[in-house]
Amino acid sequence: MSEVQKAMMAILFAVGEPVAPERIALAVGHDAETVRRLLDHLRDLLEEEESPFQLLRLDGKYQLSTRPCHAAVIRTALNERRNVPLSQAALEVLAVVAYNQPVTRAYIEQVRGVDSSSIVAALTEKGLLEEAGRLELPGRPICYQTTEHFLRTFGLSTLDELPPALMPAAAQGLEEDGDVLEDQIGFDSALS
C-alpha cells in the first residue's frame, strides 16, 4: 500500500461517510482520475488481504466500512440494540421512492393508497430517505429521495442496480380472459 493510499484510507476513516474522489484529490494533491484508480486498487488490496474493512463505492463516492460479517460483534461492543427489520409498509415506501424519486409524500400515498406520513418520517429518521427540495406548488410540498445510507443498506453502488420493477397484475392491463396484453404499460403511466 502506497503512502498516498494510506493517506486516502486515513481520510475515509476519519470522515466516516461517502467522500467524492475530487475532495480526496484536493487533500492528497493528485487528480481525481488518479485517486479513483488508487482507491479501486486499495479496494482490491483490502479484499485480497481479507481485511475486516472494505472500501465501498456508493454513487461515485467512496466510503470505508467494516465487513457485514463483523456486524454482530461490533453491535455487541457498542452495546447497541439489534436493528428492527423494516416493515412491509416501509419497504413499499422505499420502493416507490427509489424507483420514482424525487417524489412527494402525496405521490407515495397515491401509489400505496394509504397514509404514509409516519413511515416517511421514520425512514427519514433512519437516514434511508432525505428531503430533496420542495415543489413550486401551493403548500410547497417536500420531495423525498433515497440516501447513500439506503444504497449501503441494500448493498447497491447506484440506483441503476435496482432490479426491474414488477407491476401488480391490475396495473398490467389484463384482458378479460386473463391473458396479459402484449404491451405492458410503464410504472409511471399506470399512475396517470
Summary of the structure (lengths in Angstrom):
residues: 192
radius of gyration: 20.8
end to end distance: 54.5
largest distance: 68.3
contacts: 471
relative contact order: 0.10
helix: 51%
strand: 15%
